[in-house]
Structures are given as structure tokens and as C-alpha cells.
Amino acid sequence: MIHPIPEHALRAVIDMALAEDAPWGDITSEAFLPPNAIADAELRAREPGVLAGATVVAAAMAACGAVDVIAHVEDGERFASGTLLATVRGPARAVLRAERVALNLVQRMSGIATATAAYVDAVSGTRARIVDTRKTTPGLRALERYAVRCGGGFNHRTSLSDAVLAKDNHLAVLAANGVGIADAIRAARGQIGHTVHLEVEVDRIDQIEPVVGAGIDTIMLDNFTPDMLREGVQIVAGRALVEASGGVSLDTVRSIAETGVDLISVGALTHSARALDLGLDIAIA
């Protein structure tokens, strides 16, 4: 089962999007359409992909009125071009007010799910998990990370409050102040709770042993070549999870996965995914 979007996060996004798109109502529908008009609409795929956002479509429609949405494809399912994904029926003014918000979100989310599935397929048979990053659209992180899960990927830390992850800029500050990495790790471990995950990013082979030896949960090997990743995995020798990041694409992800890393973080899942081409059209009898 795909872990759902938190209800409060979904509602906040829907409310914000509707306020942006119709701050004083949909004056076109209110001027043109009878208040009692009913609309039937179909959400169809115009290209193949993986669905994410069926629940978001329903939430957007419900926020505008008593609209019924029936999903014919579930989130996380693959579909072909032309597939009927959902049917919508309700007051025409409500359907048309919600239409663009619902479509924008489901297209964006399905694009992320489809891109994620391509990466997951590419590393099939290896031990590597495909994980996202914090390179998400501000305000849409909960939805975009749900889309990653729909595509078969996994989520990294959700926010800066969830785990300790010391990256290159943190290490640069330490170096500038004469503090060694190992000492900083031990000090950090003494300050955080026993359930808090601790990860450190390195960009050189010689940093691996001091970092792992100081006691961490995950080490991130940033912009390492496949040969360097293999060497890094051997040095770590199971003492921590090994995450590869940087320079990851569909062309390179398989070779990265075959080095034996545990995790491959891919910022492109969310910052570069193309919206999938879906259509929400009124059915004409």
C-alpha cells in the first residue's frame, strides 16, 4: 500500500491553489452557466504513464461542491494512452472551477511518478533503492513525494527537522573553523536523540574512513565515479548505508546501482519531471 498524503497537507495545497485560481469565484461559469447545470467529465490519458493524484482530483472537486469522482485507475498503476482514468459528475460550475487546479496537480504528480518508475525499472535486480531529495516545488513537497512513492521510489528526509545530514557546506564551515569531521560527528551524536538518523556527505575517498569510523548511519558519496563508488562500498564494508548522489540520470543509474550502493538519490525526480499529458473534458451526449 502506498502511504497516503497527509490530509492537512492536501487540504492546504487545494485551498491555496483554488484561492489563487478563483480568488473571487469563476466569473465565466457564473455568467454563462445556469446554477443547476450538471456536467459529466472524463479524465483520460493522452500518453502512457503511471498515475499519481487520483485522490487529489477528488479533493479539488469536493472543495468546490458536491462532485462525484470515480477512479478507474488507482494511484501507482501504469496505463496506456487513451485510458479512462476517472469520471467526474456534479454541478457544472463546481466542476469547471476545480478543473484547472485538479488537472495541473494530477499532471505534475503523474509526471513525477512516471519518471520515478523509469529509474526504478532501470535498477531492477540490484539492491539499490531510488530516493528523492528536497529539491521539490515549495509548498508541494507532500504531493510530489507521494508521487515518488506511486512510482515505486522512496523518500529521503522530509525536511531539515527530520534527520541530521551534514553536507559539503556544513563541512566547509567546520574546516574554516578548524573542527575535524570525526570530532563534529561525535559531538552531534551526543546532542541528538537516539532515534535520529545521522548522515554525512563526502566527496573524496580519503574522507570515508574517518566519517564511518566516527559512527554514522548513512554516508553519501557525492559525484563519485562508478569505480570510486565500488571502492567506497568496500571501505564502508557494511558499517553504514551507502548513498550515491550527483550526476545521476537514466543513462548512468544502472552503472551506479551495480556498484553495490544501497541508495541512489535523484533530484531530477521532482525538479525536472515533465508534466504528463492528461485531459479532463466534458462528455457530450
Backbone as CSV, one residue per row, in Angstrom:
resi,resn,N_x,N_y,N_z,CA_x,CA_y,CA_z,C_x,C_y,C_z
1,MET,0.830,-1.198,0.000,0.000,0.000,0.000,0.863,1.245,0.000
2,ILE,0.495,2.232,-0.802,1.241,3.488,-0.872,0.798,4.386,0.273
3,HIS,1.747,4.840,1.070,1.417,5.714,2.195,0.761,6.984,1.669
4,PRO,-0.432,7.333,2.170,-1.187,8.453,1.592,-0.613,9.821,1.932
5,ILE,-1.119,10.824,1.226,-0.774,12.211,1.519,-1.464,12.604,2.826
6,PRO,-0.773,13.234,3.756,-1.449,13.699,4.975,-2.608,14.625,4.618
7,GLU,-3.751,14.418,5.248,-4.961,15.170,4.904,-4.764,16.676,5.041
8,HIS,-4.074,17.098,6.101,-3.885,18.540,6.300,-3.026,19.150,5.199
9,ALA,-2.036,18.395,4.731,-1.164,18.906,3.668,-1.918,19.001,2.352
10,LEU,-2.733,18.001,2.065,-3.526,18.017,0.835,-4.508,19.173,0.846
11,ARG,-5.187,19.352,1.941,-6.179,20.421,2.042,-5.521,21.793,1.885
12,ALA,-4.348,21.966,2.487,-3.658,23.253,2.394,-3.299,23.589,0.950
13,VAL,-2.824,22.587,0.203,-2.463,22.820,-1.197,-3.703,23.151,-2.021
14,ILE,-4.777,22.389,-1.835,-6.003,22.621,-2.590,-6.558,24.011,-2.297
15,ASP,-6.621,24.382,-1.031,-7.147,25.697,-0.671,-6.307,26.816,-1.268
16,MET,-4.983,26.674,-1.209,-4.090,27.689,-1.757,-4.263,27.811,-3.278
17,ALA,-4.352,26.663,-3.944,-4.462,26.669,-5.397,-5.797,27.255,-5.858
18,LEU,-6.881,26.917,-5.171,-8.191,27.457,-5.541,-8.268,28.953,-5.267
19,ALA,-7.656,29.396,-4.177,-7.640,30.830,-3.873,-6.847,31.604,-4.921
20,GLU,-5.819,30.987,-5.441,-5.007,31.609,-6.484,-5.756,31.663,-7.817
21,ASP,-6.478,30.571,-8.136,-7.105,30.455,-9.458,-8.471,31.127,-9.538
22,ALA,-9.175,31.199,-8.419,-10.508,31.817,-8.434,-10.711,32.615,-7.149
23,PRO,-9.938,33.683,-6.956,-9.992,34.407,-5.688,-11.358,35.008,-5.374
24,TRP,-12.115,35.384,-6.416,-13.458,35.936,-6.216,-14.497,35.125,-6.989
25,GLY,-14.204,33.852,-7.200,-15.115,32.980,-7.919,-14.761,32.867,-9.386
26,ASP,-15.420,31.938,-10.061,-15.233,31.720,-11.504,-16.292,32.554,-12.226
27,ILE,-15.950,33.773,-12.593,-16.954,34.690,-13.133,-17.440,34.255,-14.515
28,THR,-16.639,33.475,-15.235,-17.101,32.980,-16.540,-18.236,31.988,-16.368
29,SER,-18.036,30.974,-15.541,-19.077,29.975,-15.326,-20.317,30.584,-14.680
30,GLU,-20.092,31.515,-13.770,-21.226,32.145,-13.104,-22.041,33.000,-14.076
31,ALA,-21.388,33.556,-15.079,-22.093,34.394,-16.051,-22.752,33.572,-17.148
32,PHE,-22.148,32.443,-17.515,-22.613,31.676,-18.665,-23.499,30.484,-18.319
33,LEU,-23.242,29.845,-17.185,-23.888,28.564,-16.914,-25.034,28.696,-15.923
34,PRO,-26.163,28.021,-16.181,-27.262,28.001,-15.213,-26.786,27.382,-13.900
35,PRO,-27.253,27.885,-12.784,-26.783,27.368,-11.491,-27.098,25.897,-11.263
36,ASN,-28.108,25.372,-11.949,-28.486,23.976,-11.749,-27.927,23.049,-12.829
37,ALA,-27.065,23.560,-13.712,-26.494,22.733,-14.781,-25.594,21.645,-14.203
38,ILE,-25.685,20.447,-14.771,-24.864,19.300,-14.357,-23.861,18.993,-15.462
39,ALA,-22.653,18.649,-15.060,-21.600,18.309,-16.021,-21.054,16.922,-15.742
40,ASP,-20.845,16.165,-16.817,-20.133,14.896,-16.756,-18.805,15.086,-17.479
41,ALA,-17.717,14.668,-16.849,-16.396,14.848,-17.462,-15.589,13.568,-17.318
42,GLU,-14.596,13.428,-18.190,-13.716,12.267,-18.172,-12.260,12.714,-18.103
43,LEU,-11.527,12.091,-17.212,-10.080,12.284,-17.150,-9.437,11.157,-17.937
44,ARG,-8.792,11.503,-19.050,-8.179,10.493,-19.919,-6.697,10.786,-20.131
45,ALA,-5.963,9.690,-20.358,-4.533,9.798,-20.653,-4.314,10.080,-22.128
46,ARG,-3.454,11.024,-22.411,-3.081,11.309,-23.780,-1.707,10.733,-24.117
47,GLU,-1.112,10.097,-23.123,0.149,9.377,-23.299,0.252,8.356,-22.181
48,PRO,1.090,7.336,-22.330,1.212,6.328,-21.269,1.952,6.875,-20.057
49,GLY,1.722,6.242,-18.917,2.421,6.687,-17.724,2.005,5.931,-16.490
50,VAL,2.316,6.515,-15.329,1.951,5.979,-14.020,1.120,7.046,-13.317
51,LEU,-0.023,6.648,-12.782,-0.918,7.631,-12.177,-0.508,7.978,-10.755
52,ALA,-0.555,9.265,-10.459,-0.441,9.776,-9.095,-1.336,10.999,-9.010
53,GLY,-2.271,10.987,-8.072,-3.113,12.161,-7.887,-4.594,11.945,-8.056
54,ALA,-5.048,10.699,-8.136,-6.492,10.450,-8.225,-7.202,11.032,-7.011
55,THR,-6.597,10.885,-5.850,-7.193,11.431,-4.633,-7.167,12.952,-4.629
56,VAL,-6.194,13.528,-5.310,-6.082,14.986,-5.379,-7.178,15.560,-6.273
57,VAL,-7.457,14.881,-7.372,-8.561,15.302,-8.238,-9.862,15.308,-7.448
58,ALA,-10.112,14.241,-6.716,-11.339,14.141,-5.925,-11.403,15.239,-4.870
59,ALA,-10.275,15.535,-4.230,-10.252,16.565,-3.183,-10.504,17.948,-3.767
60,ALA,-9.932,18.242,-4.933,-10.148,19.539,-5.568,-11.605,19.717,-5.964
61,MET,-12.198,18.668,-6.514,-13.602,18.734,-6.912,-14.504,18.900,-5.687
62,ALA,-14.228,18.141,-4.639,-15.049,18.198,-3.429,-14.974,19.568,-2.764
63,ALA,-13.835,20.239,-2.889,-13.679,21.556,-2.285,-14.546,22.609,-2.966
64,CYS,-14.998,22.299,-4.180,-15.795,23.268,-4.935,-17.285,22.950,-4.939
65,GLY,-17.671,21.771,-4.495,-19.082,21.414,-4.482,-19.283,19.916,-4.374
66,ALA,-20.534,19.511,-4.494,-20.904,18.098,-4.360,-20.641,17.358,-5.668
67,VAL,-19.364,17.126,-5.944,-18.947,16.484,-7.189,-18.518,15.053,-6.882
68,ASP,-19.023,14.106,-7.659,-18.635,12.706,-7.516,-17.491,12.392,-8.475
69,VAL,-16.446,11.770,-7.963,-15.307,11.356,-8.779,-15.130,9.855,-8.601
70,ILE,-15.141,9.134,-9.702,-14.922,7.689,-9.673,-13.606,7.389,-10.386
71,ALA,-12.654,6.832,-9.649,-11.355,6.483,-10.225,-11.458,5.122,-10.916
72,HIS,-10.967,5.053,-12.142,-10.934,3.785,-12.881,-9.522,3.197,-12.903
73,VAL,-8.556,4.012,-12.534,-7.171,3.582,-12.375,-6.711,4.090,-11.012
74,GLU,-6.047,3.255,-10.257,-5.591,3.637,-8.926,-4.200,4.271,-8.987
75,ASP,-3.923,5.110,-8.002,-2.587,5.689,-7.902,-1.546,4.573,-7.839
76,GLY,-0.468,4.744,-8.606,0.595,3.749,-8.664,0.446,2.766,-9.811
77,GLU,-0.715,2.779,-10.489,-0.928,1.873,-11.620,-0.417,2.490,-12.915
78,ARG,0.085,1.633,-13.793,0.514,2.067,-15.123,-0.676,2.041,-16.068
79,PHE,-0.659,2.918,-17.065,-1.765,2.992,-18.016,-1.236,3.325,-19.401
80,ALA,-2.052,3.007,-20.397,-1.712,3.283,-21.786,-2.361,4.591,-22.232
81,SER,-1.890,5.120,-23.337,-2.513,6.310,-23.921,-3.966,6.010,-24.254
82,GLY,-4.838,6.940,-23.930,-6.259,6.765,-24.190,-7.042,6.159,-23.046
83,THR,-6.372,5.713,-21.999,-7.053,5.079,-20.869,-7.947,6.077,-20.138
84,LEU,-9.153,5.638,-19.803,-10.045,6.426,-18.959,-9.575,6.282,-17.518
85,LEU,-9.126,7.375,-16.940,-8.554,7.340,-15.605,-9.598,7.591,-14.522
86,ALA,-10.546,8.493,-14.808,-11.577,8.810,-13.821,-12.753,9.472,-14.520
87,THR,-13.929,9.330,-13.924,-15.111,10.046,-14.392,-15.566,10.999,-13.293
88,VAL,-16.107,12.125,-13.724,-16.493,13.200,-12.813,-17.931,13.602,-13.131
89,ARG,-18.757,13.777,-12.111,-20.129,14.230,-12.310,-20.543,15.131,-11.152
90,GLY,-21.117,16.289,-11.495,-21.581,17.197,-10.457,-21.997,18.523,-11.032
91,PRO,-22.309,19.503,-10.182,-22.684,20.836,-10.652,-21.616,21.382,-11.597
92,ALA,-22.036,21.846,-12.763,-21.077,22.283,-13.787,-20.169,23.394,-13.282
93,ARG,-20.736,24.325,-12.511,-19.907,25.432,-12.010,-18.790,24.902,-11.098
94,ALA,-19.108,23.913,-10.279,-18.100,23.342,-9.377,-17.035,22.588,-10.161
95,VAL,-17.466,21.787,-11.126,-16.518,21.002,-11.929,-15.540,21.921,-12.656
96,LEU,-16.060,22.993,-13.259,-15.196,23.873,-14.047,-14.326,24.773,-13.178
97,ARG,-14.790,25.063,-11.987,-13.938,25.834,-11.079,-12.736,25.005,-10.623
98,ALA,-12.971,23.718,-10.386,-11.899,22.849,-9.898,-11.030,22.294,-11.013
99,GLU,-11.499,22.357,-12.247,-10.863,21.665,-13.373,-9.364,21.936,-13.491
100,ARG,-8.958,23.190,-13.566,-7.554,23.502,-13.828,-6.664,23.136,-12.654
101,VAL,-7.129,23.387,-11.435,-6.335,23.011,-10.265,-6.136,21.501,-10.222
102,ALA,-7.233,20.756,-10.410,-7.156,19.295,-10.382,-6.217,18.784,-11.465
103,LEU,-6.365,19.326,-12.683,-5.570,18.848,-13.809,-4.100,19.218,-13.648
104,ASN,-3.814,20.442,-13.217,-2.415,20.842,-13.019,-1.707,19.911,-12.048
105,LEU,-2.383,19.586,-10.943,-1.752,18.764,-9.913,-1.593,17.316,-10.357
106,VAL,-2.639,16.729,-10.954,-2.531,15.320,-11.357,-1.539,15.145,-12.506
107,GLN,-1.417,16.133,-13.383,-0.422,16.044,-14.455,0.997,16.127,-13.884
108,ARG,1.209,17.060,-12.972,2.523,17.209,-12.346,2.902,15.946,-11.579
109,MET,1.977,15.460,-10.766,2.260,14.293,-9.938,2.460,13.035,-10.779
110,SER,1.655,12.867,-11.818,1.804,11.677,-12.667,3.102,11.732,-13.458
111,GLY,3.553,12.941,-13.808,4.852,13.066,-14.457,5.981,12.620,-13.552
112,ILE,5.899,12.966,-12.276,6.910,12.551,-11.302,6.861,11.036,-11.095
113,ALA,5.649,10.493,-10.965,5.509,9.051,-10.779,6.052,8.283,-11.975
114,THR,5.791,8.790,-13.167,6.254,8.126,-14.391,7.777,8.173,-14.490
115,ALA,8.360,9.332,-14.179,9.824,9.458,-14.201,10.457,8.541,-13.159
116,THR,9.865,8.490,-11.974,10.393,7.631,-10.916,10.362,6.171,-11.335
117,ALA,9.261,5.750,-11.934,9.135,4.356,-12.368,10.210,3.983,-13.371
118,ALA,10.586,4.932,-14.232,11.638,4.662,-15.208,12.976,4.393,-14.509
119,TYR,13.275,5.149,-13.451,14.510,4.930,-12.691,14.448,3.607,-11.928
120,VAL,13.294,3.338,-11.336,13.137,2.079,-10.595,13.310,0.883,-11.529
121,ASP,12.730,0.967,-12.712,12.893,-0.104,-13.698,14.360,-0.276,-14.079
122,ALA,15.072,0.839,-14.202,16.464,0.798,-14.658,17.386,0.098,-13.675
123,VAL,17.035,0.097,-12.369,17.907,-0.544,-11.373,17.341,-1.878,-10.896
124,SER,16.346,-2.394,-11.585,15.731,-3.663,-11.203,16.779,-4.774,-11.107
125,GLY,16.677,-5.560,-10.051,17.618,-6.660,-9.862,18.841,-6.301,-9.050
126,THR,19.025,-5.019,-8.719,20.120,-4.601,-7.856,19.562,-4.339,-6.463
127,ARG,20.426,-4.036,-5.527,19.982,-3.759,-4.164,19.589,-2.298,-3.976
128,ALA,19.852,-1.477,-4.966,19.694,-0.031,-4.796,18.239,0.415,-4.789
129,ARG,17.934,1.320,-3.870,16.647,1.998,-3.843,16.796,3.377,-4.494
130,ILE,15.783,3.774,-5.252,15.737,5.124,-5.802,15.029,6.016,-4.789
131,VAL,15.678,7.098,-4.394,15.094,8.009,-3.403,15.095,9.438,-3.940
132,ASP,14.161,10.234,-3.430,14.059,11.623,-3.860,14.952,12.522,-3.013
133,THR,14.817,13.826,-3.209,15.594,14.814,-2.461,14.657,15.935,-2.014
134,ARG,15.216,16.969,-1.400,14.423,18.131,-1.013,14.288,19.143,-2.144
135,LYS,14.682,18.773,-3.335,14.562,19.674,-4.495,13.139,19.584,-5.063
136,THR,12.198,20.026,-4.243,10.786,19.962,-4.593,10.241,21.369,-4.807
137,THR,9.053,21.457,-5.397,8.397,22.747,-5.582,7.913,23.247,-4.229
138,PRO,8.322,24.453,-3.806,7.886,24.949,-2.499,6.363,24.872,-2.344
139,GLY,5.928,24.290,-1.248,4.512,24.148,-0.974,3.901,22.855,-1.474
140,LEU,4.602,22.158,-2.385,4.046,20.944,-2.984,4.794,19.679,-2.571
141,ARG,5.652,19.780,-1.586,6.514,18.641,-1.247,5.720,17.389,-0.887
142,ALA,4.668,17.530,-0.102,3.900,16.346,0.307,3.301,15.643,-0.904
143,LEU,2.830,16.409,-1.883,2.227,15.816,-3.072,3.293,15.203,-3.973
144,GLU,4.407,15.903,-4.137,5.454,15.405,-5.031,6.128,14.166,-4.456
145,ARG,6.287,14.108,-3.161,6.891,12.922,-2.560,5.929,11.735,-2.586
146,TYR,4.650,12.005,-2.479,3.662,10.938,-2.666,3.768,10.391,-4.082
147,ALA,3.953,11.272,-5.056,4.087,10.841,-6.451,5.308,9.948,-6.632
148,VAL,6.405,10.261,-5.936,7.595,9.399,-5.981,7.248,8.004,-5.464
149,ARG,6.501,7.939,-4.388,6.094,6.637,-3.844,5.205,5.883,-4.836
150,CYS,4.335,6.613,-5.536,3.472,5.981,-6.539,4.296,5.364,-7.664
151,GLY,5.450,5.958,-7.951,6.315,5.443,-8.996,7.237,4.326,-8.538
152,GLY,7.134,3.929,-7.272,7.966,2.844,-6.758,9.234,3.300,-6.073
153,GLY,9.422,4.615,-5.945,10.590,5.143,-5.271,10.362,5.304,-3.778
154,PHE,11.385,5.812,-3.101,11.327,6.015,-1.657,11.674,7.469,-1.346
155,ASN,11.253,7.907,-0.166,11.500,9.290,0.240,12.729,9.411,1.123
156,HIS,13.490,10.461,0.888,14.600,10.844,1.762,13.982,11.590,2.945
157,ARG,14.777,12.264,3.741,14.203,13.037,4.850,13.214,14.057,4.291
158,THR,12.135,14.270,4.994,11.087,15.164,4.515,11.481,16.625,4.667
159,SER,12.195,16.948,5.731,12.554,18.344,5.983,13.854,18.401,6.772
160,LEU,14.309,19.615,7.030,15.516,19.802,7.817,15.341,19.366,9.268
161,SER,14.095,19.168,9.676,13.816,18.802,11.062,13.806,17.293,11.303
162,ASP,13.953,16.495,10.241,13.727,15.058,10.356,14.971,14.216,10.594
163,ALA,16.114,14.674,10.150,17.335,13.888,10.290,18.531,14.821,10.200
164,VAL,19.648,14.362,10.730,20.898,15.120,10.604,21.574,14.701,9.305
165,LEU,21.810,15.651,8.433,22.513,15.387,7.178,23.520,16.505,6.948
166,ALA,24.762,16.229,7.274,25.836,17.212,7.105,26.359,17.128,5.681
167,LYS,26.208,18.230,4.930,26.622,18.252,3.535,27.878,19.101,3.366
168,ASP,28.252,19.336,2.102,29.532,19.985,1.827,29.667,21.355,2.489
169,ASN,28.582,22.128,2.507,28.672,23.452,3.114,28.843,23.382,4.630
170,HIS,28.231,22.380,5.259,28.458,22.200,6.689,29.929,21.870,6.953
171,LEU,30.467,20.973,6.120,31.867,20.573,6.309,32.817,21.729,6.016
172,ALA,32.437,22.600,5.080,33.269,23.767,4.776,33.321,24.714,5.970
173,VAL,32.190,24.895,6.639,32.165,25.745,7.831,33.039,25.148,8.923
174,LEU,32.957,23.819,9.098,33.794,23.156,10.096,35.273,23.366,9.806
175,ALA,35.637,23.152,8.531,37.046,23.300,8.143,37.536,24.719,8.376
176,ALA,36.670,25.679,8.057,37.055,27.082,8.227,37.248,27.443,9.694
177,ASN,36.616,26.658,10.571,36.735,26.936,11.999,37.632,25.935,12.714
178,GLY,38.366,25.135,11.921,39.350,24.234,12.492,38.777,23.044,13.238
179,VAL,37.562,22.630,12.864,36.929,21.488,13.529,36.992,20.271,12.605
180,GLY,37.478,19.152,13.086,37.580,17.944,12.288,36.230,17.265,12.116
181,ILE,36.085,16.522,11.011,34.814,15.861,10.727,34.458,14.852,11.814
182,ALA,35.421,14.030,12.199,35.143,12.983,13.181,34.712,13.581,14.515
183,ASP,35.379,14.642,14.942,35.008,15.287,16.200,33.600,15.866,16.113
184,ALA,33.267,16.459,14.959,31.940,17.049,14.776,30.852,15.979,14.807
185,ILE,31.145,14.822,14.217,30.166,13.729,14.215,29.920,13.236,15.639
186,ARG,30.981,13.034,16.393,30.816,12.557,17.760,30.064,13.574,18.613
187,ALA,30.326,14.862,18.393,29.623,15.905,19.140,28.149,15.942,18.769
188,ALA,27.876,15.787,17.473,26.482,15.791,17.022,25.727,14.603,17.594
189,ARG,26.374,13.435,17.596,25.730,12.235,18.120,25.370,12.418,19.592
190,GLY,26.190,13.158,20.299,25.914,13.388,21.711,24.767,14.345,21.960
191,GLN,24.382,15.120,20.939,23.323,16.115,21.108,21.951,15.631,20.645
192,ILE,21.921,14.681,19.709,20.651,14.273,19.119,20.055,13.076,19.858
193,GLY,18.778,12.860,19.660,18.118,11.716,20.269,18.598,10.412,19.668
194,HIS,18.366,9.329,20.387,18.894,8.036,19.942,18.182,7.511,18.700
195,THR,17.009,8.053,18.371,16.280,7.599,17.184,16.565,8.454,15.950
196,VAL,17.335,9.515,16.102,17.591,10.430,14.980,18.670,9.861,14.059
197,HIS,18.355,9.817,12.766,19.290,9.296,11.767,20.387,10.331,11.508
198,LEU,21.614,9.859,11.362,22.755,10.751,11.140,23.450,10.346,9.841
199,GLU,23.540,11.290,8.917,24.163,11.055,7.616,25.171,12.164,7.331
200,VAL,26.248,11.803,6.651,27.276,12.770,6.278,27.639,12.578,4.814
201,GLU,27.754,13.679,4.090,28.147,13.663,2.686,29.659,13.861,2.568
202,VAL,30.280,13.079,1.700,31.700,13.273,1.406,31.895,13.312,-0.102
203,ASP,32.980,13.931,-0.530,33.261,13.979,-1.967,34.664,13.486,-2.315
204,ARG,35.326,12.843,-1.318,36.653,12.271,-1.553,36.758,10.923,-0.865
205,ILE,37.504,10.028,-1.464,37.716,8.693,-0.900,38.336,8.769,0.493
206,ASP,39.300,9.682,0.683,40.012,9.732,1.957,39.139,10.199,3.116
207,GLN,37.951,10.749,2.819,37.051,11.180,3.893,36.222,10.018,4.449
208,ILE,36.142,8.923,3.714,35.200,7.869,4.066,35.522,7.231,5.414
209,GLU,36.755,6.784,5.612,37.091,6.067,6.841,36.908,6.927,8.089
210,PRO,37.387,8.186,8.112,37.164,8.998,9.315,35.684,9.196,9.632
211,VAL,34.866,9.364,8.588,33.442,9.598,8.784,32.750,8.338,9.301
212,VAL,32.990,7.225,8.647,32.346,5.974,9.063,32.854,5.548,10.443
213,GLY,34.135,5.716,10.666,34.722,5.330,11.950,34.182,6.119,13.122
214,ALA,33.685,7.338,12.858,33.150,8.165,13.937,31.747,7.748,14.346
215,GLY,31.105,6.910,13.516,29.790,6.394,13.868,28.642,7.147,13.227
216,ILE,28.263,6.721,12.039,27.149,7.338,11.333,26.190,6.242,10.873
217,ASP,25.022,6.659,10.401,24.046,5.706,9.896,24.124,5.561,8.378
218,THR,24.367,6.671,7.693,24.464,6.665,6.228,25.590,7.584,5.799
219,ILE,26.319,7.176,4.772,27.319,8.047,4.162,26.910,8.308,2.725
220,MET,26.916,9.575,2.343,26.570,9.966,0.983,27.849,10.216,0.191
221,LEU,28.018,9.470,-0.891,29.187,9.631,-1.757,28.750,10.494,-2.936
222,ASP,29.210,11.732,-2.941,28.717,12.721,-3.898,29.627,12.843,-5.108
223,ASN,29.024,12.655,-6.279,29.745,12.795,-7.558,30.948,11.861,-7.658
224,PHE,30.812,10.659,-7.157,31.838,9.633,-7.301,31.629,8.909,-8.636
225,THR,32.693,8.499,-9.272,32.589,7.658,-10.459,32.189,6.254,-10.028
226,PRO,31.700,5.410,-10.947,31.372,4.035,-10.563,32.531,3.296,-9.909
227,ASP,33.739,3.475,-10.421,34.893,2.805,-9.806,35.130,3.305,-8.387
228,MET,34.969,4.607,-8.184,35.133,5.172,-6.845,34.024,4.701,-5.912
229,LEU,32.829,4.550,-6.432,31.716,4.047,-5.619,31.989,2.625,-5.156
230,ARG,32.507,1.786,-6.068,32.845,0.403,-5.681,33.869,0.396,-4.557
231,GLU,34.875,1.241,-4.696,35.901,1.327,-3.662,35.297,1.820,-2.355
232,GLY,34.413,2.797,-2.448,33.772,3.331,-1.260,32.932,2.287,-0.547
233,VAL,32.182,1.502,-1.312,31.362,0.434,-0.720,32.256,-0.564,0.010
234,GLN,33.395,-0.886,-0.568,34.326,-1.823,0.071,34.890,-1.252,1.367
235,ILE,35.202,0.046,1.367,35.754,0.667,2.582,34.710,0.689,3.696
236,VAL,33.483,1.044,3.337,32.407,1.106,4.344,32.148,-0.285,4.914
237,ALA,32.149,-1.288,4.046,32.055,-2.690,4.465,30.862,-2.968,5.380
238,GLY,29.716,-2.397,5.037,28.512,-2.697,5.778,28.327,-1.945,7.075
239,ARG,29.247,-1.053,7.417,29.135,-0.335,8.688,28.115,0.795,8.647
240,ALA,27.692,1.167,7.458,26.683,2.219,7.283,26.014,2.000,5.932
241,LEU,24.854,2.575,5.752,24.242,2.584,4.425,25.049,3.505,3.520
242,VAL,25.125,3.142,2.253,25.877,3.943,1.296,24.904,4.541,0.281
243,GLU,24.925,5.855,0.197,24.068,6.572,-0.741,24.923,7.229,-1.819
244,ALA,24.538,7.052,-3.074,25.208,7.730,-4.185,24.353,8.909,-4.616
245,SER,24.998,10.022,-4.902,24.265,11.199,-5.370,25.140,11.958,-6.359
246,GLY,24.485,12.781,-7.172,25.213,13.614,-8.122,25.472,12.900,-9.433
247,GLY,25.148,13.561,-10.532,25.413,13.002,-11.852,24.549,11.811,-12.202
248,VAL,23.394,11.702,-11.553,22.528,10.548,-11.788,21.533,10.871,-12.902
249,SER,21.473,10.010,-13.901,20.499,10.134,-14.987,20.056,8.732,-15.367
250,LEU,19.086,8.641,-16.255,18.662,7.318,-16.714,19.792,6.592,-17.434
251,ASP,20.714,7.347,-18.014,21.844,6.732,-18.708,22.897,6.181,-17.749
252,THR,22.968,6.748,-16.545,24.033,6.364,-15.612,23.554,5.560,-14.415
253,VAL,22.247,5.548,-14.154,21.769,4.998,-12.882,22.038,3.502,-12.753
254,ARG,21.981,2.755,-13.847,22.228,1.317,-13.759,23.667,1.030,-13.344
255,SER,24.611,1.734,-13.942,26.014,1.500,-13.594,26.291,1.910,-12.151
256,ILE,25.599,2.927,-11.666,25.744,3.336,-10.268,25.178,2.252,-9.357
257,ALA,24.009,1.742,-9.695,23.373,0.710,-8.866,24.225,-0.550,-8.780
258,GLU,24.902,-0.900,-9.859,25.688,-2.129,-9.896,26.970,-2.058,-9.071
259,THR,27.281,-0.888,-8.505,28.463,-0.780,-7.640,28.201,-1.322,-6.239
260,GLY,26.915,-1.578,-5.916,26.587,-2.121,-4.604,26.078,-1.098,-3.605
261,VAL,25.827,0.134,-4.037,25.296,1.138,-3.113,23.884,0.755,-2.684
262,ASP,23.471,1.276,-1.545,22.145,0.980,-1.012,21.082,1.943,-1.534
263,LEU,21.469,3.180,-1.724,20.531,4.232,-2.088,21.101,5.067,-3.222
264,ILE,20.221,5.525,-4.116,20.617,6.469,-5.156,19.622,7.623,-5.107
265,SER,20.098,8.802,-4.714,19.210,9.958,-4.632,19.219,10.699,-5.965
266,VAL,18.009,11.051,-6.423,17.835,11.631,-7.755,16.993,12.901,-7.636
267,GLY,17.641,14.049,-7.702,16.910,15.312,-7.628,15.988,15.528,-8.808
268,ALA,16.350,14.956,-9.952,15.567,15.158,-11.168,14.157,14.593,-11.063
269,LEU,13.924,13.674,-10.139,12.578,13.114,-9.996,11.557,14.209,-9.777
270,THR,11.926,15.217,-9.000,10.985,16.282,-8.678,11.323,17.619,-9.323
271,HIS,12.623,17.929,-9.485,12.916,19.269,-10.018,12.885,19.338,-11.536
272,SER,12.875,18.194,-12.213,12.920,18.228,-13.682,11.862,17.378,-14.360
273,ALA,10.970,16.776,-13.605,9.958,15.903,-14.210,9.001,16.717,-15.079
274,ARG,8.699,16.183,-16.244,7.753,16.819,-17.163,6.334,16.429,-16.783
275,ALA,5.420,17.395,-16.802,4.016,17.087,-16.526,3.490,16.132,-17.596
276,LEU,2.757,15.117,-17.157,2.199,14.153,-18.097,0.980,14.766,-18.795
277,ASP,0.775,14.390,-20.046,-0.330,14.947,-20.829,-1.616,14.174,-20.539
278,LEU,-2.471,14.756,-19.707,-3.779,14.199,-19.377,-4.831,15.233,-19.738
279,GLY,-6.028,14.770,-20.029,-7.092,15.703,-20.376,-8.328,15.480,-19.529
280,LEU,-8.986,16.566,-19.148,-10.250,16.492,-18.417,-11.296,17.220,-19.261
281,ASP,-12.116,16.454,-19.954,-13.042,17.024,-20.920,-14.487,16.681,-20.570
282,ILE,-15.376,17.644,-20.816,-16.797,17.436,-20.597,-17.326,16.453,-21.637
283,ALA,-18.034,15.454,-21.150,-18.636,14.464,-22.049,-19.899,15.048,-22.681
284,ILE,-20.024,14.905,-23.998,-21.176,15.406,-24.733,-22.050,14.233,-25.125
285,ALA,-23.314,14.261,-24.714,-24.229,13.148,-25.007,-24.507,13.054,-26.507
